[in-house]
């Protein structure tokens, strides 16, 4: 019985020592390399600030025209254009224009980063089983670990502000586009690849003229899910200084402002619906175009 009673105390002591060692090691890493890491991300911060100021400085009628034009270019639907215009006009009427633009800026930049990083990683996973074996657990970790856990090292390294919030959004939102790019390429029919080999296509030609076009439905499904997950993170990102609709929702929660929470939450929902429908329709159009070419 004596051994049994001593064992829990010994376990707790070892755990405390382990936690203390990890904390001290990370603090030392932060002191040694924190400034260099901030300098590395400084260009990204400049771009974020510039893009946000650009959206805020653009006159609202012109911004509505630009956003509606982008929606029409992606969806080819006047219904979606009308819906987007109504959402933006209502946001402006309710005094949420600046917060909406700030949210659109952070979501747009984070989505672009996720696409630029995620699709190449998905291609690498599709080309190499070893890479897939290494990357898959990392993606599992990014999707399953609560976002508040990885906010801690991000804040310790970079403090409070736009870049830490952007990193938190990207960590949470990037796995779908990586996974579905990998899946889409792996699902390409082997007979089609053999036909491309028979015509003497190089690996690069096969990738860009056969595999990626045929994988577009899966890739755009991944992009769609990435956008949705990025929008889902705007409230959490507000905890570390990201301004926008999410910060207003957080304010409503902290102060029990029901109307403020409902209005800003509805604005986030409306933006999510617009992004979702436009990305889906654009993906279907690209798929049909690819099918016509490869006919």
Buried (B, 14 or more C-beta within 10 A) or exposed (E): EEEEEEEEEEEEEEEEEEEEEEEEEBEEBBEEEBEEBBEEBEEBBEEBBEBBEEBBEBEBEEBBEEBBEEBBEBBEBEEBBEBBBEBBEBBBEBEBBBBBBBBBBBBBBBBEBBBEBBBEBBBBBBBEEEBBEEBBEEBEEBBEEEBEEBBEEBBBBBEEBBBBBBBBBBBBBBBBBBBBBBBBBBEBEEEBBEEBEEEEBEEEEBBEBBBBBBBBBBBBBBBBBBBBBBBBBBBBBBBBBBBBBBBBBBBBEEEEBEEBBEBBBBBBEBBBBBBBBBBBBBBBBBBEEBEEEEE
